[in-house]
Amino acid sequence: MRGFTLFETLLAMTIVSIVSVTSVYILFLSLNLRDLTLTTTKTDESVRVFERFLREAVLGAQSISGDNQSIFLRSQSECWSFVYDAVKKNVKYSSKIQSGCIPDPNPSSYFFPLSSKIEAISFLVSPITTGGRLVKVSGTIQTILPFDIFQKTFSLSYVNLID
């Protein structure tokens, strides 16, 4: 009778085990690298879009008000509201395009994707000596995916000269 010896069976099982462990390791490594790329891209893109919308709203605003957790901007034909929601760790916003509008003090739409959390954000509006206002926004955003967490701190400054 011809069959496999105990040594041959153990050797085959060892080789299969090593190949399986290596395959699983490579799979999780590739998923980790994929999520690392996605979290970095999502975070950078979210901050870029937020910066663009906020810049346009600030530069065109005739009236800027708010506190450390919110900012309200009004121009002749547009109104913007950005309010930090500490419970959901996101920024709520609203935009109205109509003449004589009033910024919504309680917006309902979230600005950042649900996979992102705003760990901290601060809005600061201060007058400047030459007229106008300086608007500073700083914060920390964290994007969470199953195989990676990416965190980034941002700081934005704008000068609004319409007074």
C-alpha positions in Angstrom: 0.0 0.0 0.0 1.2 3.3 -1.0 0.1 6.5 0.9 1.5 9.6 2.5 3.8 9.2 5.4 3.3 11.2 8.6 6.2 13.4 7.7 4.8 14.2 4.3 1.4 15.1 5.8 3.0 17.3 8.4 5.2 19.0 5.8 2.2 19.7 3.5 0.1 21.0 6.4 3.0 23.3 7.4 3.3 24.7 3.9 -0.4 25.3 3.6 -0.5 27.0 7.0 2.4 29.3 6.0 0.7 30.2 2.7 -2.6 30.8 4.4 -1.1 33.1 7.1 0.9 35.0 4.5 -2.2 35.4 2.3 -4.3 36.8 5.2 -1.4 39.1 6.2 -1.1 40.5 2.7 -4.9 40.9 2.5 -5.1 42.9 5.7 -2.0 44.9 4.8 -3.5 45.9 1.4 -6.8 46.8 3.1 -4.9 48.9 5.6 -3.0 50.7 2.9 -6.2 51.2 1.0 -7.9 52.8 4.0 -4.8 54.9 4.7 -5.0 56.4 1.3 -8.8 56.8 1.5 -8.8 58.5 4.9 -6.0 60.9 3.9 -7.8 61.8 0.6 -11.2 62.1 2.3 -9.9 64.3 5.1 -7.9 66.6 2.8 -10.8 66.9 0.4 -13.3 67.6 3.2 -11.1 70.4 4.5 -10.6 71.8 1.0 -14.3 71.9 0.3 -15.1 73.5 3.7 -12.3 76.0 3.2 -13.7 77.0 -0.3 -17.3 77.4 0.9 -16.3 79.3 4.0 -13.9 81.6 2.1 -16.6 82.5 -0.5 -19.1 83.2 2.3 -16.7 85.3 4.4 -15.3 87.4 1.5 -18.8 88.3 0.2 -20.4 88.9 3.6 -21.6 92.3 4.7 -22.5 91.1 8.2 -20.6 88.5 10.2 -21.6 87.3 13.7 -21.4 84.3 15.9 -19.4 82.9 18.8 -16.7 80.3 19.4 -18.9 77.4 18.1 -20.8 79.1 15.3 -20.6 81.8 12.6 -23.4 83.5 10.7 -22.7 85.4 7.4 -25.1 87.6 5.5 -24.6 89.4 2.2 -27.1 91.2 -0.1 -28.3 88.0 -1.7 -26.9 85.1 0.4 -27.0 83.9 4.0 -24.7 81.2 5.5 -24.7 79.5 8.9 -22.0 77.2 10.2 -22.8 75.7 13.7 -20.7 73.0 15.5 -22.7 70.1 16.8 -20.7 68.7 19.7 -23.0 65.6 20.0 -22.6 64.4 16.4 -19.1 66.0 16.1 -19.9 67.6 12.8 -20.6 71.1 11.5 -24.2 71.9 10.6 -24.7 74.4 7.8 -27.3 76.2 5.8 -27.3 78.4 2.8 -30.0 80.7 1.6 -29.9 82.6 -1.7 -32.5 85.4 -1.5 -32.4 89.1 -0.9 -32.8 90.3 2.7 -32.4 86.8 4.2 -31.5 86.0 7.8 -28.9 83.2 8.6 -30.6 80.1 10.1 -29.5 79.8 13.7 -30.3 76.1 13.7 -29.2 74.5 10.4 -30.0 70.9 9.9 -27.6 69.7 7.1 -24.2 68.3 8.1 -21.2 69.6 6.1 -18.7 66.8 6.6 -19.3 63.1 5.6 -20.4 60.7 8.4 -17.1 58.9 8.5 -15.5 62.2 9.6 -15.6 63.6 13.1 -14.8 67.2 14.0 -13.0 66.7 17.3 -12.7 70.5 17.9 -13.5 73.7 16.0 -13.2 77.3 16.9 -14.6 80.3 15.0 -13.1 83.8 15.9 -14.3 87.0 14.4 -12.3 90.1 15.3 -12.3 93.7 13.9 -9.1 94.9 12.3 -7.8 98.5 12.6 -8.1 99.3 8.9 -11.8 98.4 8.9 -13.4 95.0 8.2 -13.0 91.8 10.1 -10.6 89.0 10.5 -12.2 85.5 10.5 -10.2 82.6 11.9 -11.3 79.0 11.9 -9.2 76.3 13.5 -10.1 72.7 14.2 -9.2 69.0 14.2 -10.9 66.6 11.9 -10.7 62.8 12.2 -11.7 60.4 9.5 -12.4 56.8 10.6 -12.5 53.8 8.3 -12.4 50.1 9.3 -8.6 49.7 8.9 -7.3 53.2 9.5 -8.0 56.5 11.4 -6.5 59.7 10.1 -6.5 63.0 12.0 -5.6 66.4 10.7 -5.5 69.9 12.3 -6.5 72.8 10.1 -6.3 76.6 10.6 -8.0 79.1 8.1 -7.9 82.9 8.1 -9.8 85.3 6.0 -10.0 89.1 5.9 -13.5 90.6 5.2 -13.2 94.2 4.1 -16.9 94.9 3.5 -18.0 96.9 6.5 
